[in-house]
Amino acid sequence: MSAKTYIEPQTTIPVYDECDVLVVGGGSAGHSAAVAAARAGCKNVILMERYGYCGGDVTGGYVLLIPSLSFHEKTYVRGIQEEWYTRLLKIPGAVKGPGPELAGIQDPLLEKYWFDFGGATMVKPSRINFGFMLEPTQLKIEMDVMLDELSDSIRVLYHSWGVKPIMEGNVCKGVIFESKEGRKAVLAKVVIDATGDADLCRLSGAPTSSAIDDECRCSSTALVYRIGGFSRSAFAAWQAAHPEEARLLKAGVSKIHGFRASLFATPRDDVSWANNWQPKHDCSLIADLTETEMHTRLKLRAVLEYYQTACPEIFKDAYIYDIAPQLGTRGSHRIVGEYVIGSNDWAFPKEHEDCIAWHCTVETLNDNAPIEIPYRAILPQKVENLLAPGRHISADRIAIDNVNLIPQCVGTGQAAGVAAAVAVADNASTHTVDVAKVQDILAAEQDVPLPRNVHTDASYMQCLVDHEYGLYTEAAKKAREAGDAAGTYRHWTMSGGGAAGKV
Amino acid sequence: MSKTICEPAKQIPVVDEADVIVVGSGPAGHSAALAASRAGAKKVILVERFNHMGGMPTGGFVLYVPSIGNPMNREYRIYGIQKEWKDRLSAYEHGLLTATPEEIGSKDPEVQKRWKAYVGFIAQGDIDNCFYVDPDMFKIVLDQMIADEGGRIVPYLECWGVAAIVEDGTIKGVIIESKEGRKALLGKIVIDATGDGDIAAFAGCDFESDWDPRSRSSKIAVCSRIGGIDFDKFMKYKASLDKEGLDALNKDCHRFNDMYCPLPTNRNEYAWVNSSYAGSCINIRDLNDANRETRRDLPAFIENLHKYPGLENAYLVDLAPQTGTRGSRRIKCRHTMTEEEWANPVHHEDVVLVTGPYTMKTENPVWIPYRCLTPLQCENLIVAGRCYSSTSRANDSANVIPHCIVLGQAAGIAAAIAIEDETQSSKISISKLHAYMRAQDMFLPDEVV
């Protein structure tokens, strides 16, 4: 790497637009933030998105699994995440999974059906877990429908790459973006960094971290592809009847790729998506993302031929359905916020007065019981009027793997949107905003259950208490005996895989 | 809005340097990078905004690649990199849809009947050597072509070329935005294959971007694919319609925000939905509106198709991740193609592309010269692709994929020659350009020495 630099002279940047709340990034977090801000009463929202559609990793990266939304019989992840499900249910082939009405059900036949479909993220050893697989193109359309419904409040800027925050001292005043019309600016009262990699926060003076180790899920990248022309249900039956061959097939495919790959279901029986984990690749480094994308594509023909030759009874007519037009990311830079989520947040569940998302996660230490995600985990230190919900949430290197999946991006995005709207309405900053007001709006008006909130039914807390906060697991007992869970338990590692969520 | 903010001077890290930098890996840029490498450039940086190469045919779902080949000769041979595309895709089952070698050029009524309803296959009374690509197999092929250059081409994916570094009227490199932030790439020769001449425009080169609103190139599109269909069955139905019936069918599609009657793809169970949306691909508002409106209107459009034979179970497979473009800026270079020249073609000494209007075969095609690619105001910058110097009407006649491949390939060779001979890009030896073009199987008329 050269130590050369180029001095780019001072320039005058045209201001393209101004607003109250500017959301940069239209993925799970950003789209949710814009929608939530508008629904919370902000009539001047701009949603800025690098590509031509919303959804990010889900619609562009084809990460189609929404896992672990319930704990026993209660669904804790509701709000906009559940709204995706209920909206897509109306469209044939757009979504499939065990719905909230099945949460906690113990029925061997239903469990087998949903395990064959969605694996361990939909079926715990003893009960069904609300989760679903998506059809990305329908979600792209539905996300626009949601924005259209709020067209009096939200202006969308597609094909606009937000690249730099405009800072006046430590206060964020807007964002500079690149476009086909050149470099421009949008000014705003509150900016929500929903870029996933803390792109804006990194340039704002707020502390960020990219500390990781090789066992972290976040240390890997992916390029998802979909395979068509074979029956997923027939494949599941074959796998059950031939477990050793199934294991060898998976190993054979992974060997060709050079890293682990695994087929997952979609709502269509004749299309599956292939998740993969390229180790030691950083989704925020040009060389790593280029290599992930080209390397995966270069191996695809060989992978397909292997499926066709090694298991012709299932795959003889299989073909490459498509290749994701966006990189599959898991995590890179994240903020070091006013609160850093850590492993102990599961083993020693905390009550956060500023809880803005009460989420089940894929972490099995507490049997996927919900934890309280505080507002301070999306609040960068040292800067004002900049929030950071989503993949780059404030968490240590072990906790981040459990708390930056799609549902948490949606949930923290939704909360950030409401917080931004309230801050603007009350002329407060992101550090002085009335969080209790934010919580009341989320719980009363946006269908987000929150602990100890008057608008949330007591049954949510009761369920958690009745089931010991999920701390009956062996892993939880060990961690609590040790007095510290940090680093003692990881339900999933790059080298070992795991029993639960493998996203 | 006339408000501005001041962005202070900033120090941009230089992350790489190369002989040749190509910005954009669509048909022009990808071809330019290959051509430069094969003509001897030792290191070519290929910058691409998206996560895949190919531009329109991969990300834009512009799946139809017509042939221009030798426009005077009706043998329908295709040349250069376009031939390579076809050969490589043919190696895969379902890699492309094309007529057989026996069918190409055929006037046999039975053969013509088979292809009649497949748009683009019958050109001027005989079967064209065109093909429809599988966009995802094509992504793989394009990556493979880069990999086969043995490391001489260094791809930078997900990097957006956003500005030029110019000193004393000569380009020195480009600036990119990326997940690593704003970076600089230094290069001796820069090829602007952004389609819209972004680098040239941002470098301060003059351009035109006017369009007759009735012209093909003044429209953009967000394409999509439908599946669950029997396209052959639909084609048979379409072939059975008389002119009135065909007009009614097209009208029944166009009433949904100007969507087209479904077009072929490489698989019988899929079709490609193109459209004609009035808007500019270099206007943020238009880009937004095209995407929003297409997604809004597609469900009803597809529902409406269910009444047609073969399309009863049509469902939406996917939406193009890139917005479809046809024409935008034309950078002012040392020669400009005009409608006058189309009426009376001039045989330029420095010809690089010979073509009839669009893809027509003609006795008297235009000769587009290398000077259409070298901007007046910036040395060592070569524009490749549809942004070559031309009036809007002249450009509208020759700006589709085959033209971009040829211009890109020529630009790449020119860049390599400029490096080899240590000359400026506007001063390269044309006889050397032609010799290298021939060596790379590009078409040149016999009268060119």
Chai-1 contact restraints between the chains, C-beta under 6 A:
chainA,res_idxA,chainB,res_idxB,connection_type,confidence,min_distance_angstrom,max_distance_angstrom,comment,restraint_id
A,S2,B,V14,contact,1.0,0.0,6.0,A-B,restraint_1
A,K4,B,V14,contact,1.0,0.0,6.0,A-B,restraint_2
A,T5,B,Q11,contact,1.0,0.0,6.0,A-B,restraint_3
A,T5,B,P13,contact,1.0,0.0,6.0,A-B,restraint_4
A,Y6,B,I12,contact,1.0,0.0,6.0,A-B,restraint_5
A,Y6,B,V14,contact,1.0,0.0,6.0,A-B,restraint_6
A,Y6,B,A184,contact,1.0,0.0,6.0,A-B,restraint_7
A,I7,B,A9,contact,1.0,0.0,6.0,A-B,restraint_8
A,I7,B,Q11,contact,1.0,0.0,6.0,A-B,restraint_9
A,E8,B,K10,contact,1.0,0.0,6.0,A-B,restraint_10
A,E8,B,I12,contact,1.0,0.0,6.0,A-B,restraint_11
A,P9,B,A9,contact,1.0,0.0,6.0,A-B,restraint_12
A,Q10,B,P8,contact,1.0,0.0,6.0,A-B,restraint_13
A,Q10,B,A9,contact,1.0,0.0,6.0,A-B,restraint_14
A,T11,B,E7,contact,1.0,0.0,6.0,A-B,restraint_15
A,T12,B,T4,contact,1.0,0.0,6.0,A-B,restraint_16
A,I13,B,I5,contact,1.0,0.0,6.0,A-B,restraint_17
A,I13,B,E7,contact,1.0,0.0,6.0,A-B,restraint_18
A,P14,B,T4,contact,1.0,0.0,6.0,A-B,restraint_19
A,V15,B,M1,contact,1.0,0.0,6.0,A-B,restraint_20
A,V15,B,K3,contact,1.0,0.0,6.0,A-B,restraint_21
A,G52,B,N291,contact,1.0,0.0,6.0,A-B,restraint_22
A,G52,B,T323,contact,1.0,0.0,6.0,A-B,restraint_23
A,T137,B,L316,contact,1.0,0.0,6.0,A-B,restraint_24
A,T137,B,D318,contact,1.0,0.0,6.0,A-B,restraint_25
A,T137,B,L319,contact,1.0,0.0,6.0,A-B,restraint_26
A,K140,B,L319,contact,1.0,0.0,6.0,A-B,restraint_27
A,I141,B,R295,contact,1.0,0.0,6.0,A-B,restraint_28
A,D144,B,R292,contact,1.0,0.0,6.0,A-B,restraint_29
A,D144,B,R295,contact,1.0,0.0,6.0,A-B,restraint_30
A,V156,B,N288,contact,1.0,0.0,6.0,A-B,restraint_31
A,Y158,B,N288,contact,1.0,0.0,6.0,A-B,restraint_32
A,Y158,B,N291,contact,1.0,0.0,6.0,A-B,restraint_33
A,H159,B,L287,contact,1.0,0.0,6.0,A-B,restraint_34
A,V163,B,E177,contact,1.0,0.0,6.0,A-B,restraint_35
A,E178,B,W160,contact,1.0,0.0,6.0,A-B,restraint_36
A,E178,B,V162,contact,1.0,0.0,6.0,A-B,restraint_37
A,E178,B,E177,contact,1.0,0.0,6.0,A-B,restraint_38
A,S179,B,I284,contact,1.0,0.0,6.0,A-B,restraint_39
A,K180,B,I282,contact,1.0,0.0,6.0,A-B,restraint_40
A,E181,B,I284,contact,1.0,0.0,6.0,A-B,restraint_41
A,A185,B,I5,contact,1.0,0.0,6.0,A-B,restraint_42
A,D197,B,K179,contact,1.0,0.0,6.0,A-B,restraint_43
A,S284,B,K179,contact,1.0,0.0,6.0,A-B,restraint_44
A,I286,B,Y156,contact,1.0,0.0,6.0,A-B,restraint_45
A,I286,B,S178,contact,1.0,0.0,6.0,A-B,restraint_46
A,I286,B,E180,contact,1.0,0.0,6.0,A-B,restraint_47
A,L289,B,E158,contact,1.0,0.0,6.0,A-B,restraint_48
A,T290,B,P155,contact,1.0,0.0,6.0,A-B,restraint_49
A,T290,B,L157,contact,1.0,0.0,6.0,A-B,restraint_50
A,E293,B,N51,contact,1.0,0.0,6.0,A-B,restraint_51
A,E293,B,L157,contact,1.0,0.0,6.0,A-B,restraint_52
A,M294,B,D143,contact,1.0,0.0,6.0,A-B,restraint_53
A,R297,B,K139,contact,1.0,0.0,6.0,A-B,restraint_54
A,R297,B,I140,contact,1.0,0.0,6.0,A-B,restraint_55
A,R297,B,D143,contact,1.0,0.0,6.0,A-B,restraint_56
A,L298,B,D143,contact,1.0,0.0,6.0,A-B,restraint_57
A,L300,B,I140,contact,1.0,0.0,6.0,A-B,restraint_58
A,I320,B,D136,contact,1.0,0.0,6.0,A-B,restraint_59
A,D322,B,D136,contact,1.0,0.0,6.0,A-B,restraint_60
A,I323,B,D136,contact,1.0,0.0,6.0,A-B,restraint_61
A,I323,B,K139,contact,1.0,0.0,6.0,A-B,restraint_62
A,P325,B,P321,contact,1.0,0.0,6.0,A-B,restraint_63
A,Q326,B,N51,contact,1.0,0.0,6.0,A-B,restraint_64
A,L327,B,N51,contact,1.0,0.0,6.0,A-B,restraint_65
